[in-house]
Amino acid sequence: MSEVFDVVESAEGQNATFQILHYKPIIDKDFFSMQRAGERYKQVRILLNNGSVVTEAGALHFHKGNITAENKMGGTSGLMKKFASSMLTNESTFKPVYSGVGEVYLEPTFGHFLIYHLNNEEIIVDKGLFYCCESTVKVGVAAQTSISAAVKGGEGLFQTKLSGTGICVLHSPVPAREILKMELYNERLQVDGNFAILRTGDIRFTVEKSTKSILGSMTSGEGLLQTFTGTGEVWLAPTQALHQTTFFPQSQLFNNQFPNNQ
């Protein structure tokens, strides 16, 4: 255990270990208002053992060891696909790949992280939630399968699809302890709001009226509901509206809290 931080969660992949670090409280209690509210400064550390990881552009804080970095263009067609994907999913066009032996530290934040183990499967996550993953995981785009979901679901036409086998780390709008993991067994889950952040690939997403008639939907006060059908898992963040976390590095948080120091 470090004198500076605690390792609160760890996941071991084929050739990389992902760790979530929580920094111990700063002695000066007035340093950040987030800390006064009980939040801990967090950081993702990746231990590479002849492995490779993919991250969002700009996520790197520092690394040590025998590590190389590259951005794979994939030719003209690959470049166009990357531009299209970035526009559709609110993620960076180029995602750097870090390979070798050593330690990779990503930007610290007062935000929250989730670790997900993919086992020859796919998951659909909200736009902008992807943070990093093993290179064995493919980061792609999932189009909504119904017009109602695309137009009225609050998620837009496209979301981020992660597929394959390996570990991925996601930004989360809430702490991991506040995530509700709903298991569905050929069932239907309906949500009044936009706080479903992840679903497994076998779950179908649509938007439906809360009752069968238009008048019934109007009088029930609920209107349209996000609807998840099938067998699999849906992750909900019901306390999302209570959190106003912004994923900024330390310097930006400091300047936001103390504008006279800019």
Backbone hydrogen bonds in HBPLUS format (Angstrom, degrees):
<---DONOR---> <-ACCEPTOR-->    atom                        ^
c    i                          cat <-CA-CA->   ^        H-A-AA   ^      H-
h    n   atom  resd res      DA  || num        DHA   H-A  angle D-A-AA Bond
n    s   type  num  typ     dist DA aas  dist angle  dist       angle   num
A0024-LYS N   A0004-VAL O   2.91 MM  20  5.90 175.2  1.91 155.6 154.8     1
A0006-ASP N   A0022-HIS O   2.82 MM  16  5.24 158.2  1.87 143.7 148.4     2
A0022-HIS N   A0006-ASP O   2.84 MM  16  5.24 162.6  1.87 154.6 160.6     3
A0008-VAL N   A0020-ILE O   3.01 MM  12  5.89 148.0  2.12 166.1 176.2     4
A0020-ILE N   A0009-GLU O   2.89 MM  11  5.22 161.1  1.92 148.9 152.2     5
A0011-ALA N   A0018-PHE O   2.84 MM   7  5.22 153.1  1.91 150.9 158.9     6
A0018-PHE N   A0011-ALA O   2.81 MM   7  5.22 162.0  1.85 160.6 158.9     7
A0013-GLY N   A0016-ALA O   2.66 MM   3  5.10 159.5  1.70 160.7 166.3     8
A0049-ASN N   A0015-ASN O   2.96 MM  34  5.14 167.5  1.98 149.6 145.6     9
A0017-THR N   A0047-LEU O   2.91 MM  30  5.00 153.6  1.98 136.3 145.0    10
A0047-LEU N   A0017-THR O   2.82 MM  30  5.00 161.9  1.86 148.6 152.9    11
A0019-GLN N   A0045-ARG O   2.78 MM  26  5.12 153.8  1.85 159.6 166.0    12
A0045-ARG N   A0019-GLN O   2.92 MM  26  5.12 163.5  1.95 145.5 151.0    13
A0021-LEU N   A0043-GLN O   2.73 MM  22  5.07 176.4  1.73 166.8 166.4    14
A0043-GLN N   A0021-LEU O   2.97 MM  22  5.07 143.7  2.11 138.8 143.9    15
A0023-TYR N   A0041-TYR O   2.70 MM  18  5.20 168.6  1.71 163.0 165.7    16
A0031-PHE N   A0028-ASP O   3.05 MM   3  5.58 161.4  2.09 125.2 125.5    17
A0036-ARG N   A0032-PHE O   3.26 MM   4  6.62 152.4  2.34 142.0 149.3    18
A0037-ALA N   A0033-SER O   3.08 MM   4  6.35 131.8  2.32 137.6 150.2    19
A0037-ALA N   A0034-MET O   3.08 MM   3  5.04 130.9  2.33  92.0 105.6    20
A0039-GLU N   A0034-MET O   3.11 MM   5  5.60 158.4  2.16 151.5 145.0    21
A0038-GLY N   A0035-GLN O   2.92 MM   3  5.11 160.0  1.97 107.9 113.2    22
A0042-LYS N   A0109-THR O   2.76 MM  67  5.35 172.6  1.77 159.6 162.2    23
A0109-THR N   A0042-LYS O   2.84 MM  67  5.35 151.2  1.92 145.7 155.0    24
A0106-LEU N   A0044-VAL O   2.93 MM  62  5.42 171.3  1.94 165.1 167.7    25
A0046-ILE N   A0104-VAL O   2.76 MM  58  4.99 161.0  1.79 149.9 156.5    26
A0104-VAL N   A0046-ILE O   2.81 MM  58  4.99 160.4  1.85 147.2 154.0    27
A0048-LEU N   A0102-GLY O   2.77 MM  54  5.21 157.7  1.82 156.4 161.8    28
A0102-GLY N   A0048-LEU O   3.11 MM  54  5.21 159.1  2.16 129.2 132.0    29
A0050-ASN N   A0100-GLY O   2.88 MM  50  4.59 128.0  2.15 119.3 129.3    30
A0100-GLY N   A0051-GLY O   3.04 MM  49  5.73 147.1  2.15 154.9 165.0    31
A0135-SER N   A0052-SER O   3.10 MM  83  5.49 154.2  2.17 134.1 128.9    32
A0053-VAL N   A0098-TYR O   2.91 MM  45  5.40 150.5  2.00 145.0 154.4    33
A0098-TYR N   A0053-VAL O   2.90 MM  45  5.40 155.0  1.97 154.4 160.7    34
A0054-VAL N   A0133-CYS O   2.76 MM  79  5.34 162.2  1.79 157.2 163.5    35
A0133-CYS N   A0054-VAL O   2.84 MM  79  5.34 145.5  1.96 150.9 159.3    36
A0055-THR N   A0096-PRO O   3.14 MM  41  5.85 157.2  2.20 160.6 167.5    37
A0056-GLU N   A0131-TYR O   3.00 MM  75  5.51 144.1  2.13 158.4 151.4    38
A0059-ALA N   A0056-GLU O   3.15 MM   3  5.57 154.2  2.22 135.2 134.2    39
A0107-GLU N   A0059-ALA O   2.67 MM  48  5.46 151.6  1.75 160.1 168.9    40
A0061-HIS N   A0105-TYR O   2.79 MM  44  5.48 157.5  1.84 150.9 148.1    41
A0062-PHE N   A0105-TYR O   3.15 MM  43  5.34 157.6  2.20 138.2 142.7    42
A0105-TYR N   A0062-PHE O   2.80 MM  43  5.34 166.4  1.81 171.8 175.8    43
A0064-LYS N   A0103-GLU O   2.94 MM  39  5.44 152.6  2.02 149.5 158.4    44
A0103-GLU N   A0064-LYS O   2.94 MM  39  5.44 153.2  2.02 148.6 157.4    45
A0066-ASN N   A0101-VAL O   2.85 MM  35  5.26 126.1  2.14 166.4 173.8    46
A0101-VAL N   A0066-ASN O   3.05 MM  35  5.26 153.7  2.12 132.7 134.4    47
A0068-THR N   A0099-SER O   2.86 MM  31  5.39 157.3  1.91 153.5 160.4    48
A0099-SER N   A0068-THR O   2.94 MM  31  5.39 160.8  1.98 153.1 159.5    49
A0070-GLU N   A0097-VAL O   3.06 MM  27  5.40 145.6  2.18 140.4 151.0    50
A0097-VAL N   A0070-GLU O   2.84 MM  27  5.40 161.1  1.88 158.3 164.8    51
A0078-GLY N   A0074-GLY O   3.16 MM   4  4.40 130.8  2.41 132.3 129.4    52
A0079-LEU N   A0075-GLY O   2.86 MM   4  6.06 150.9  1.94 147.8 156.4    53
A0080-MET N   A0076-THR O   3.01 MM   4  6.29 159.6  2.05 151.5 155.9    54
A0081-LYS N   A0077-SER O   3.04 MM   4  6.27 154.9  2.10 145.2 152.0    55
A0082-LYS N   A0078-GLY O   2.98 MM   4  6.21 151.1  2.07 144.5 152.2    56
A0083-PHE N   A0079-LEU O   3.00 MM   4  6.32 158.9  2.05 151.7 156.7    57
A0084-ALA N   A0080-MET O   2.96 MM   4  6.17 164.0  1.99 149.7 154.1    58
A0085-SER N   A0081-LYS O   2.84 MM   4  5.99 160.3  1.88 147.7 153.5    59
A0086-SER N   A0082-LYS O   2.95 MM   4  6.12 159.0  1.99 148.8 154.1    60
A0087-MET N   A0083-PHE O   3.13 MM   4  6.34 154.2  2.19 147.6 153.9    61
A0088-LEU N   A0084-ALA O   3.12 MM   4  6.28 144.8  2.25 144.6 154.0    62
A0089-THR N   A0085-SER O   3.01 MM   4  6.07 141.6  2.16 150.6 159.4    63
A0172-SER N   A0112-HIS O   2.88 MM  60  5.08 141.5  2.03 135.9 131.7    64
A0114-LEU N   A0170-LEU O   2.88 MM  56  5.09 149.5  1.97 143.7 151.3    65
A0170-LEU N   A0114-LEU O   2.83 MM  56  5.09 162.5  1.86 150.2 156.3    66
A0116-TYR N   A0168-CYS O   2.93 MM  52  5.42 168.0  1.94 161.2 163.6    67
A0168-CYS N   A0116-TYR O   2.98 MM  52  5.42 161.2  2.01 157.1 163.1    68
A0118-LEU N   A0166-GLY O   2.73 MM  48  5.14 165.0  1.75 172.5 167.8    69
A0166-GLY N   A0118-LEU O   2.93 MM  48  5.14 158.2  1.98 129.8 133.3    70
A0120-ASN N   A0164-GLY O   2.94 MM  44  4.65 113.2  2.40 110.2 123.0    71
A0121-GLU N   A0164-GLY O   3.14 MM  43  5.51 150.9  2.23 144.1 137.6    72
A0164-GLY N   A0121-GLU O   2.90 MM  43  5.51 142.6  2.04 150.6 162.5    73
A0201-GLY N   A0122-GLU O   2.86 MM  79  5.14 141.0  2.02 155.8 144.0    74
A0123-ILE N   A0162-LEU O   2.87 MM  39  5.42 152.4  1.94 152.1 161.2    75
A0162-LEU N   A0123-ILE O   2.98 MM  39  5.42 164.8  2.00 157.1 162.0    76
A0124-ILE N   A0199-ARG O   2.82 MM  75  5.38 168.2  1.83 165.7 169.9    77
A0199-ARG N   A0124-ILE O   2.97 MM  75  5.38 146.8  2.09 148.5 158.1    78
A0125-VAL N   A0160-THR O   2.92 MM  35  5.41 164.3  1.95 156.5 161.6    79
A0160-THR N   A0125-VAL O   3.24 MM  35  5.41 150.0  2.34 161.7 160.2    80
A0126-ASP N   A0197-ILE O   3.14 MM  71  5.32 146.2  2.26 144.1 142.4    81
A0129-LEU N   A0126-ASP O   3.30 MM   3  5.82 161.2  2.34 135.0 133.7    82
A0171-HIS N   A0129-LEU O   2.65 MM  42  4.74 161.1  1.68 149.0 151.6    83
A0131-TYR N   A0169-VAL O   3.07 MM  38  5.62 137.1  2.27 162.6 156.2    84
A0132-CYS N   A0169-VAL O   3.24 MM  37  5.27 158.1  2.29 140.5 141.9    85
A0169-VAL N   A0132-CYS O   2.75 MM  37  5.27 167.1  1.76 155.7 155.8    86
A0134-GLU N   A0167-ILE O   2.93 MM  33  5.72 147.5  2.04 161.0 170.1    87
A0137-VAL N   A0134-GLU O   3.04 MM   3  5.73 167.6  2.05 120.9 124.4    88
A0138-LYS N   A0163-SER O   2.83 MM  25  5.24 164.5  1.86 160.1 161.4    89
A0163-SER N   A0138-LYS O   3.06 MM  25  5.24 157.0  2.11 142.4 149.7    90
A0140-GLY N   A0161-LYS O   2.74 MM  21  4.94 172.0  1.75 160.7 161.4    91
A0161-LYS N   A0140-GLY O   2.99 MM  21  4.94 172.2  1.99 116.4 119.0    92
A0142-ALA N   A0159-GLN O   2.88 MM  17  5.20 169.7  1.89 144.5 146.2    93
A0159-GLN N   A0142-ALA O   2.89 MM  17  5.20 154.9  1.95 146.4 154.8    94
A0144-GLN N   A0157-LEU O   2.98 MM  13  5.62 159.0  2.02 158.1 157.0    95
A0150-ALA N   A0146-SER O   3.15 MM   4  6.43 156.6  2.21 147.2 153.6    96
A0151-VAL N   A0147-ILE O   2.88 MM   4  6.01 163.5  1.90 157.8 161.6    97
A0152-LYS N   A0148-SER O   2.85 MM   4  5.48 157.7  1.90 141.8 149.5    98
A0153-GLY N   A0149-ALA O   3.09 MM   4  4.50 133.2  2.32 115.0 120.4    99
A0178-GLU N   A0175-PRO O   2.95 MM   3  5.55 159.2  2.00 118.2 124.9   100
A0179-ILE N   A0176-ALA O   3.15 MM   3  5.44 169.1  2.16 115.2 116.8   101
A0180-LEU N   A0236-LEU O   2.92 MM  56  5.03 165.9  1.94 146.5 150.6   102
A0236-LEU N   A0180-LEU O   2.81 MM  56  5.03 166.0  1.83 148.4 153.1   103
A0182-MET N   A0234-VAL O   2.80 MM  52  5.16 161.5  1.84 164.7 158.6   104
A0234-VAL N   A0182-MET O   2.96 MM  52  5.16 155.7  2.02 143.3 151.3   105
A0184-LEU N   A0232-GLY O   2.81 MM  48  5.24 176.1  1.82 155.2 155.8   106
A0232-GLY N   A0184-LEU O   2.92 MM  48  5.24 150.0  2.02 132.1 139.3   107
A0186-ASN N   A0230-GLY O   3.03 MM  44  4.39 113.7  2.49  99.7 111.2   108
A0187-GLU N   A0230-GLY O   3.09 MM  43  5.50 146.1  2.21 144.9 134.4   109
A0230-GLY N   A0187-GLU O   2.97 MM  43  5.50 153.6  2.04 154.0 162.1   110
A0189-LEU N   A0228-PHE O   2.78 MM  39  5.05 158.0  1.82 149.3 156.9   111
A0228-PHE N   A0189-LEU O   2.75 MM  39  5.05 163.8  1.78 154.3 160.0   112
A0191-VAL N   A0226-GLN O   2.74 MM  35  5.01 158.8  1.78 148.3 155.8   113
A0226-GLN N   A0191-VAL O   2.91 MM  35  5.01 147.8  2.01 162.3 152.5   114
A0237-ALA N   A0195-PHE O   2.77 MM  42  5.24 159.6  1.81 156.8 164.0   115
A0197-ILE N   A0235-TRP O   2.94 MM  38  5.85 143.4  2.08 151.8 163.1   116
A0235-TRP N   A0198-LEU O   2.82 MM  37  5.05 164.2  1.84 140.9 146.0   117
A0200-THR N   A0233-GLU O   3.04 MM  33  5.58 148.1  2.14 156.5 162.3   118
A0203-ILE N   A0200-THR O   3.10 MM   3  5.85 166.9  2.12 127.9 130.3   119
A0204-ARG N   A0229-THR O   2.86 MM  25  5.15 171.0  1.87 156.7 155.1   120
A0229-THR N   A0204-ARG O   2.95 MM  25  5.15 157.6  2.00 143.3 150.7   121
A0206-THR N   A0227-THR O   2.94 MM  21  5.17 162.5  1.97 150.4 155.9   122
A0227-THR N   A0206-THR O   2.80 MM  21  5.17 168.5  1.81 157.2 153.1   123
A0208-GLU N   A0225-LEU O   3.03 MM  17  5.45 161.2  2.07 155.2 155.6   124
A0225-LEU N   A0208-GLU O   2.75 MM  17  5.45 165.4  1.77 160.8 165.2   125
A0210-SER N   A0223-GLY O   2.84 MM  13  5.67 141.5  1.99 161.6 170.9   126
A0217-SER N   A0213-SER O   3.02 MM   4  6.33 152.5  2.10 146.4 153.3   127
A0218-MET N   A0214-ILE O   3.02 MM   4  6.29 153.3  2.09 147.9 155.1   128
A0219-THR N   A0215-LEU O   2.94 MM   4  6.18 161.4  1.98 153.1 157.6   129
A0220-SER N   A0216-GLY O   2.94 MM   4  5.95 137.5  2.12 142.0 152.6   130
A0240-GLN N   A0237-ALA O   3.04 MM   3  5.43 156.9  2.09 123.9 124.7   131
A0242-LEU N   A0239-THR O   2.93 MM   3  5.50 147.7  2.04 116.7 126.4   132
A0243-HIS N   A0240-GLN O   3.08 MM   3  5.49 156.2  2.14 112.1 119.3   133
A0248-PHE N   A0246-THR O   3.01 MM   2  5.81 127.3  2.29 108.9  93.6   134
A0253-LEU N   A0249-PRO O   3.14 MM   4  6.41 161.6  2.17 155.8 161.5   135
A0254-PHE N   A0250-GLN O   2.87 MM   4  6.05 159.2  1.91 156.4 162.2   136
A0255-ASN N   A0251-SER O   3.02 MM   4  6.23 159.0  2.07 144.8 150.1   137
A0256-ASN N   A0252-GLN O   2.89 MM   4  6.08 149.1  1.99 145.7 154.4   138
A0257-GLN N   A0253-LEU O   2.98 MM   4  6.19 150.5  2.07 146.0 153.5   139
A0258-PHE N   A0254-PHE O   2.76 MM   4  5.89 150.5  1.85 149.1 158.4   140
A0261-ASN N   A0258-PHE O   3.03 MM   3  5.85 167.8  2.05 127.5 131.5   141
A0262-GLN N   A0259-PRO O   3.20 MM   3  5.57 169.9  2.21 114.9 117.0   142
